[in-house]
Amino acid sequence: MSYRYSAILVTAMVCMMYGVCLPIMYPIAAFTYFNYYIVDKFLITYYFQRPPIYDDKLNNAALETMKFAPLLMLFFGYWCMGNMQIFNDVTRDIENTVLPITTDHSPWPSCNQALPLFICGCAVLATFVFTDLFRSCLLKANII
């Protein structure tokens, strides 16, 4: 069962990370999940003698890992959408092969189409950090 969880997590993470850059990833992930569903239904119905034995630790670990998928999508989307060479079709000529190529692609936010992804990514990251911090403070105070 753990191999199936790992396959589902890999599919979700890769789709969320590169889906903004390659929108074809979303239909591919949907087809992959549909395929997993059909194969698992078939295997449970006709192949397995007994149901797999597992507790909720694997499911909770998978859900804990999946909460970072939207954060990856926002920051990788910001990285992809911030590359102005994609939209302007402007490239720089290579003058000297010893020097690194300058692409005008900076990690710092600028006012372009990628700014909303950066703002949402920072808000989601702050929510994750402060939610965990707030929960740990409540646990230390024996409120929860």
Biotite code that builds the C-alpha atoms (Angstrom):
import biotite.structure as struc

atoms = struc.array([
    struc.Atom([0.000, 0.000, 0.000], chain_id="A", res_id=1, res_name="MET", atom_name="CA", element="C"),
    struc.Atom([2.875, 2.366, 0.667], chain_id="A", res_id=2, res_name="SER", atom_name="CA", element="C"),
    struc.Atom([4.046, 2.114, -2.941], chain_id="A", res_id=3, res_name="TYR", atom_name="CA", element="C"),
    struc.Atom([0.614, 3.319, -4.107], chain_id="A", res_id=4, res_name="ARG", atom_name="CA", element="C"),
    struc.Atom([0.710, 6.276, -1.735], chain_id="A", res_id=5, res_name="TYR", atom_name="CA", element="C"),
    struc.Atom([4.170, 7.180, -2.972], chain_id="A", res_id=6, res_name="SER", atom_name="CA", element="C"),
    struc.Atom([3.023, 7.018, -6.608], chain_id="A", res_id=7, res_name="ALA", atom_name="CA", element="C"),
    struc.Atom([0.034, 9.241, -5.851], chain_id="A", res_id=8, res_name="ILE", atom_name="CA", element="C"),
    struc.Atom([2.215, 11.739, -3.967], chain_id="A", res_id=9, res_name="LEU", atom_name="CA", element="C"),
    struc.Atom([4.792, 11.862, -6.762], chain_id="A", res_id=10, res_name="VAL", atom_name="CA", element="C"),
    struc.Atom([2.081, 12.444, -9.358], chain_id="A", res_id=11, res_name="THR", atom_name="CA", element="C"),
    struc.Atom([0.481, 15.214, -7.317], chain_id="A", res_id=12, res_name="ALA", atom_name="CA", element="C"),
    struc.Atom([3.733, 16.969, -6.468], chain_id="A", res_id=13, res_name="MET", atom_name="CA", element="C"),
    struc.Atom([5.111, 16.875, -10.002], chain_id="A", res_id=14, res_name="VAL", atom_name="CA", element="C"),
    struc.Atom([1.798, 18.046, -11.423], chain_id="A", res_id=15, res_name="CYS", atom_name="CA", element="C"),
    struc.Atom([1.555, 20.909, -8.969], chain_id="A", res_id=16, res_name="MET", atom_name="CA", element="C"),
    struc.Atom([5.194, 21.934, -9.361], chain_id="A", res_id=17, res_name="MET", atom_name="CA", element="C"),
    struc.Atom([5.292, 22.039, -13.148], chain_id="A", res_id=18, res_name="TYR", atom_name="CA", element="C"),
    struc.Atom([1.599, 22.494, -13.986], chain_id="A", res_id=19, res_name="GLY", atom_name="CA", element="C"),
    struc.Atom([1.904, 26.255, -14.386], chain_id="A", res_id=20, res_name="VAL", atom_name="CA", element="C"),
    struc.Atom([4.803, 25.825, -16.832], chain_id="A", res_id=21, res_name="CYS", atom_name="CA", element="C"),
    struc.Atom([3.299, 22.848, -18.653], chain_id="A", res_id=22, res_name="LEU", atom_name="CA", element="C"),
    struc.Atom([-0.509, 22.916, -18.464], chain_id="A", res_id=23, res_name="PRO", atom_name="CA", element="C"),
    struc.Atom([-0.683, 19.493, -20.142], chain_id="A", res_id=24, res_name="ILE", atom_name="CA", element="C"),
    struc.Atom([0.397, 18.083, -16.755], chain_id="A", res_id=25, res_name="MET", atom_name="CA", element="C"),
    struc.Atom([-3.118, 18.504, -15.337], chain_id="A", res_id=26, res_name="TYR", atom_name="CA", element="C"),
    struc.Atom([-4.836, 16.187, -17.868], chain_id="A", res_id=27, res_name="PRO", atom_name="CA", element="C"),
    struc.Atom([-1.929, 13.748, -17.575], chain_id="A", res_id=28, res_name="ILE", atom_name="CA", element="C"),
    struc.Atom([-2.368, 13.669, -13.787], chain_id="A", res_id=29, res_name="ALA", atom_name="CA", element="C"),
    struc.Atom([-6.134, 13.218, -14.163], chain_id="A", res_id=30, res_name="ALA", atom_name="CA", element="C"),
    struc.Atom([-5.568, 10.289, -16.521], chain_id="A", res_id=31, res_name="PHE", atom_name="CA", element="C"),
    struc.Atom([-2.998, 8.830, -14.110], chain_id="A", res_id=32, res_name="THR", atom_name="CA", element="C"),
    struc.Atom([-5.406, 9.050, -11.177], chain_id="A", res_id=33, res_name="TYR", atom_name="CA", element="C"),
    struc.Atom([-8.193, 7.511, -13.261], chain_id="A", res_id=34, res_name="PHE", atom_name="CA", element="C"),
    struc.Atom([-5.839, 4.693, -14.221], chain_id="A", res_id=35, res_name="ASN", atom_name="CA", element="C"),
    struc.Atom([-4.859, 4.141, -10.561], chain_id="A", res_id=36, res_name="TYR", atom_name="CA", element="C"),
    struc.Atom([-8.545, 4.027, -9.623], chain_id="A", res_id=37, res_name="TYR", atom_name="CA", element="C"),
    struc.Atom([-9.472, 1.457, -12.267], chain_id="A", res_id=38, res_name="ILE", atom_name="CA", element="C"),
    struc.Atom([-6.479, -0.770, -11.562], chain_id="A", res_id=39, res_name="VAL", atom_name="CA", element="C"),
    struc.Atom([-6.995, -0.632, -7.792], chain_id="A", res_id=40, res_name="ASP", atom_name="CA", element="C"),
    struc.Atom([-10.697, -1.457, -8.164], chain_id="A", res_id=41, res_name="LYS", atom_name="CA", element="C"),
    struc.Atom([-9.828, -4.408, -10.363], chain_id="A", res_id=42, res_name="PHE", atom_name="CA", element="C"),
    struc.Atom([-7.110, -5.651, -8.013], chain_id="A", res_id=43, res_name="LEU", atom_name="CA", element="C"),
    struc.Atom([-9.259, -5.356, -4.887], chain_id="A", res_id=44, res_name="ILE", atom_name="CA", element="C"),
    struc.Atom([-12.197, -7.047, -6.595], chain_id="A", res_id=45, res_name="THR", atom_name="CA", element="C"),
    struc.Atom([-10.523, -9.931, -8.394], chain_id="A", res_id=46, res_name="TYR", atom_name="CA", element="C"),
    struc.Atom([-6.925, -10.372, -7.264], chain_id="A", res_id=47, res_name="TYR", atom_name="CA", element="C"),
    struc.Atom([-6.335, -9.741, -3.561], chain_id="A", res_id=48, res_name="PHE", atom_name="CA", element="C"),
    struc.Atom([-7.372, -12.503, -1.173], chain_id="A", res_id=49, res_name="GLN", atom_name="CA", element="C"),
    struc.Atom([-7.423, -10.263, 1.914], chain_id="A", res_id=50, res_name="ARG", atom_name="CA", element="C"),
    struc.Atom([-7.589, -6.494, 2.238], chain_id="A", res_id=51, res_name="PRO", atom_name="CA", element="C"),
    struc.Atom([-4.280, -4.783, 3.001], chain_id="A", res_id=52, res_name="PRO", atom_name="CA", element="C"),
    struc.Atom([-3.599, -4.195, 6.676], chain_id="A", res_id=53, res_name="ILE", atom_name="CA", element="C"),
    struc.Atom([-2.533, -0.686, 7.566], chain_id="A", res_id=54, res_name="TYR", atom_name="CA", element="C"),
    struc.Atom([-3.439, 1.976, 10.082], chain_id="A", res_id=55, res_name="ASP", atom_name="CA", element="C"),
    struc.Atom([-4.038, 5.674, 9.711], chain_id="A", res_id=56, res_name="ASP", atom_name="CA", element="C"),
    struc.Atom([-0.365, 6.680, 10.062], chain_id="A", res_id=57, res_name="LYS", atom_name="CA", element="C"),
    struc.Atom([0.297, 6.285, 6.345], chain_id="A", res_id=58, res_name="LEU", atom_name="CA", element="C"),
    struc.Atom([-2.784, 8.274, 5.396], chain_id="A", res_id=59, res_name="ASN", atom_name="CA", element="C"),
    struc.Atom([-1.966, 11.056, 7.882], chain_id="A", res_id=60, res_name="ASN", atom_name="CA", element="C"),
    struc.Atom([1.612, 11.256, 6.617], chain_id="A", res_id=61, res_name="ALA", atom_name="CA", element="C"),
    struc.Atom([0.380, 11.517, 3.031], chain_id="A", res_id=62, res_name="ALA", atom_name="CA", element="C"),
    struc.Atom([-2.082, 14.269, 3.930], chain_id="A", res_id=63, res_name="LEU", atom_name="CA", element="C"),
    struc.Atom([0.628, 16.114, 5.858], chain_id="A", res_id=64, res_name="GLU", atom_name="CA", element="C"),
    struc.Atom([2.887, 15.957, 2.798], chain_id="A", res_id=65, res_name="THR", atom_name="CA", element="C"),
    struc.Atom([0.135, 16.995, 0.378], chain_id="A", res_id=66, res_name="MET", atom_name="CA", element="C"),
    struc.Atom([-0.470, 20.288, 2.149], chain_id="A", res_id=67, res_name="LYS", atom_name="CA", element="C"),
    struc.Atom([2.803, 21.573, 0.687], chain_id="A", res_id=68, res_name="PHE", atom_name="CA", element="C"),
    struc.Atom([1.766, 20.916, -2.932], chain_id="A", res_id=69, res_name="ALA", atom_name="CA", element="C"),
    struc.Atom([-0.072, 24.260, -3.386], chain_id="A", res_id=70, res_name="PRO", atom_name="CA", element="C"),
    struc.Atom([2.909, 26.072, -1.901], chain_id="A", res_id=71, res_name="LEU", atom_name="CA", element="C"),
    struc.Atom([5.187, 24.411, -4.436], chain_id="A", res_id=72, res_name="LEU", atom_name="CA", element="C"),
    struc.Atom([2.771, 25.336, -7.216], chain_id="A", res_id=73, res_name="MET", atom_name="CA", element="C"),
    struc.Atom([2.749, 28.995, -6.212], chain_id="A", res_id=74, res_name="LEU", atom_name="CA", element="C"),
    struc.Atom([6.519, 29.409, -5.917], chain_id="A", res_id=75, res_name="PHE", atom_name="CA", element="C"),
    struc.Atom([7.402, 27.317, -8.976], chain_id="A", res_id=76, res_name="PHE", atom_name="CA", element="C"),
    struc.Atom([4.676, 29.164, -10.893], chain_id="A", res_id=77, res_name="GLY", atom_name="CA", element="C"),
    struc.Atom([6.239, 32.446, -9.809], chain_id="A", res_id=78, res_name="TYR", atom_name="CA", element="C"),
    struc.Atom([9.613, 31.206, -11.009], chain_id="A", res_id=79, res_name="TRP", atom_name="CA", element="C"),
    struc.Atom([8.184, 30.159, -14.386], chain_id="A", res_id=80, res_name="CYS", atom_name="CA", element="C"),
    struc.Atom([5.954, 33.164, -14.977], chain_id="A", res_id=81, res_name="MET", atom_name="CA", element="C"),
    struc.Atom([8.709, 35.559, -13.897], chain_id="A", res_id=82, res_name="GLY", atom_name="CA", element="C"),
    struc.Atom([10.877, 34.570, -16.863], chain_id="A", res_id=83, res_name="ASN", atom_name="CA", element="C"),
    struc.Atom([10.176, 37.397, -19.274], chain_id="A", res_id=84, res_name="MET", atom_name="CA", element="C"),
    struc.Atom([11.857, 35.583, -22.176], chain_id="A", res_id=85, res_name="GLN", atom_name="CA", element="C"),
    struc.Atom([8.783, 33.355, -22.408], chain_id="A", res_id=86, res_name="ILE", atom_name="CA", element="C"),
    struc.Atom([6.422, 36.267, -23.022], chain_id="A", res_id=87, res_name="PHE", atom_name="CA", element="C"),
    struc.Atom([8.564, 38.857, -24.799], chain_id="A", res_id=88, res_name="ASN", atom_name="CA", element="C"),
    struc.Atom([10.544, 36.492, -27.029], chain_id="A", res_id=89, res_name="ASP", atom_name="CA", element="C"),
    struc.Atom([13.636, 38.588, -26.410], chain_id="A", res_id=90, res_name="VAL", atom_name="CA", element="C"),
    struc.Atom([16.968, 36.877, -25.988], chain_id="A", res_id=91, res_name="THR", atom_name="CA", element="C"),
    struc.Atom([20.416, 38.291, -25.446], chain_id="A", res_id=92, res_name="ARG", atom_name="CA", element="C"),
    struc.Atom([23.262, 37.455, -27.780], chain_id="A", res_id=93, res_name="ASP", atom_name="CA", element="C"),
    struc.Atom([26.144, 35.516, -26.324], chain_id="A", res_id=94, res_name="ILE", atom_name="CA", element="C"),
    struc.Atom([29.161, 37.804, -26.541], chain_id="A", res_id=95, res_name="GLU", atom_name="CA", element="C"),
    struc.Atom([31.703, 35.755, -24.636], chain_id="A", res_id=96, res_name="ASN", atom_name="CA", element="C"),
    struc.Atom([31.352, 32.069, -23.822], chain_id="A", res_id=97, res_name="THR", atom_name="CA", element="C"),
    struc.Atom([33.393, 32.433, -20.610], chain_id="A", res_id=98, res_name="VAL", atom_name="CA", element="C"),
    struc.Atom([30.920, 34.796, -18.944], chain_id="A", res_id=99, res_name="LEU", atom_name="CA", element="C"),
    struc.Atom([27.609, 33.483, -17.592], chain_id="A", res_id=100, res_name="PRO", atom_name="CA", element="C"),
    struc.Atom([24.516, 34.180, -19.687], chain_id="A", res_id=101, res_name="ILE", atom_name="CA", element="C"),
    struc.Atom([22.340, 37.012, -18.372], chain_id="A", res_id=102, res_name="THR", atom_name="CA", element="C"),
    struc.Atom([18.641, 36.327, -18.738], chain_id="A", res_id=103, res_name="THR", atom_name="CA", element="C"),
    struc.Atom([17.032, 39.234, -16.838], chain_id="A", res_id=104, res_name="ASP", atom_name="CA", element="C"),
    struc.Atom([15.408, 36.566, -14.649], chain_id="A", res_id=105, res_name="HIS", atom_name="CA", element="C"),
    struc.Atom([15.660, 37.618, -11.023], chain_id="A", res_id=106, res_name="SER", atom_name="CA", element="C"),
    struc.Atom([14.340, 35.881, -7.900], chain_id="A", res_id=107, res_name="PRO", atom_name="CA", element="C"),
    struc.Atom([13.229, 39.229, -6.509], chain_id="A", res_id=108, res_name="TRP", atom_name="CA", element="C"),
    struc.Atom([9.631, 40.274, -7.205], chain_id="A", res_id=109, res_name="PRO", atom_name="CA", element="C"),
    struc.Atom([8.938, 42.849, -9.841], chain_id="A", res_id=110, res_name="SER", atom_name="CA", element="C"),
    struc.Atom([5.652, 44.240, -11.112], chain_id="A", res_id=111, res_name="CYS", atom_name="CA", element="C"),
    struc.Atom([4.848, 41.706, -13.798], chain_id="A", res_id=112, res_name="ASN", atom_name="CA", element="C"),
    struc.Atom([2.413, 38.833, -14.309], chain_id="A", res_id=113, res_name="GLN", atom_name="CA", element="C"),
    struc.Atom([4.167, 36.657, -11.695], chain_id="A", res_id=114, res_name="ALA", atom_name="CA", element="C"),
    struc.Atom([3.630, 39.013, -8.744], chain_id="A", res_id=115, res_name="LEU", atom_name="CA", element="C"),
    struc.Atom([0.221, 37.577, -7.669], chain_id="A", res_id=116, res_name="PRO", atom_name="CA", element="C"),
    struc.Atom([1.740, 34.094, -7.449], chain_id="A", res_id=117, res_name="LEU", atom_name="CA", element="C"),
    struc.Atom([4.541, 35.414, -5.254], chain_id="A", res_id=118, res_name="PHE", atom_name="CA", element="C"),
    struc.Atom([2.138, 37.257, -2.958], chain_id="A", res_id=119, res_name="ILE", atom_name="CA", element="C"),
    struc.Atom([-0.148, 34.219, -2.616], chain_id="A", res_id=120, res_name="CYS", atom_name="CA", element="C"),
    struc.Atom([2.846, 31.951, -2.032], chain_id="A", res_id=121, res_name="GLY", atom_name="CA", element="C"),
    struc.Atom([4.155, 34.187, 0.746], chain_id="A", res_id=122, res_name="CYS", atom_name="CA", element="C"),
    struc.Atom([0.673, 34.343, 2.314], chain_id="A", res_id=123, res_name="ALA", atom_name="CA", element="C"),
    struc.Atom([0.300, 30.547, 2.241], chain_id="A", res_id=124, res_name="VAL", atom_name="CA", element="C"),
    struc.Atom([3.813, 30.079, 3.653], chain_id="A", res_id=125, res_name="LEU", atom_name="CA", element="C"),
    struc.Atom([3.073, 32.557, 6.450], chain_id="A", res_id=126, res_name="ALA", atom_name="CA", element="C"),
    struc.Atom([-0.197, 30.733, 7.156], chain_id="A", res_id=127, res_name="THR", atom_name="CA", element="C"),
    struc.Atom([1.645, 27.401, 7.445], chain_id="A", res_id=128, res_name="PHE", atom_name="CA", element="C"),
    struc.Atom([4.308, 28.859, 9.732], chain_id="A", res_id=129, res_name="VAL", atom_name="CA", element="C"),
    struc.Atom([1.968, 30.802, 11.998], chain_id="A", res_id=130, res_name="PHE", atom_name="CA", element="C"),
    struc.Atom([-0.601, 28.008, 12.192], chain_id="A", res_id=131, res_name="THR", atom_name="CA", element="C"),
    struc.Atom([2.039, 25.557, 13.411], chain_id="A", res_id=132, res_name="ASP", atom_name="CA", element="C"),
    struc.Atom([3.473, 28.164, 15.778], chain_id="A", res_id=133, res_name="LEU", atom_name="CA", element="C"),
    struc.Atom([0.023, 29.022, 17.143], chain_id="A", res_id=134, res_name="PHE", atom_name="CA", element="C"),
    struc.Atom([-0.841, 25.321, 17.567], chain_id="A", res_id=135, res_name="ARG", atom_name="CA", element="C"),
    struc.Atom([2.420, 24.646, 19.441], chain_id="A", res_id=136, res_name="SER", atom_name="CA", element="C"),
    struc.Atom([1.779, 27.614, 21.744], chain_id="A", res_id=137, res_name="CYS", atom_name="CA", element="C"),
    struc.Atom([-1.724, 26.317, 22.521], chain_id="A", res_id=138, res_name="LEU", atom_name="CA", element="C"),
    struc.Atom([-0.329, 22.860, 23.229], chain_id="A", res_id=139, res_name="LEU", atom_name="CA", element="C"),
    struc.Atom([2.300, 24.277, 25.614], chain_id="A", res_id=140, res_name="LYS", atom_name="CA", element="C"),
    struc.Atom([-0.403, 26.244, 27.436], chain_id="A", res_id=141, res_name="ALA", atom_name="CA", element="C"),
    struc.Atom([-2.518, 23.043, 27.739], chain_id="A", res_id=142, res_name="ASN", atom_name="CA", element="C"),
    struc.Atom([-5.457, 24.725, 26.029], chain_id="A", res_id=143, res_name="ILE", atom_name="CA", element="C"),
    struc.Atom([-5.814, 22.032, 23.364], chain_id="A", res_id=144, res_name="ILE", atom_name="CA", element="C"),
])
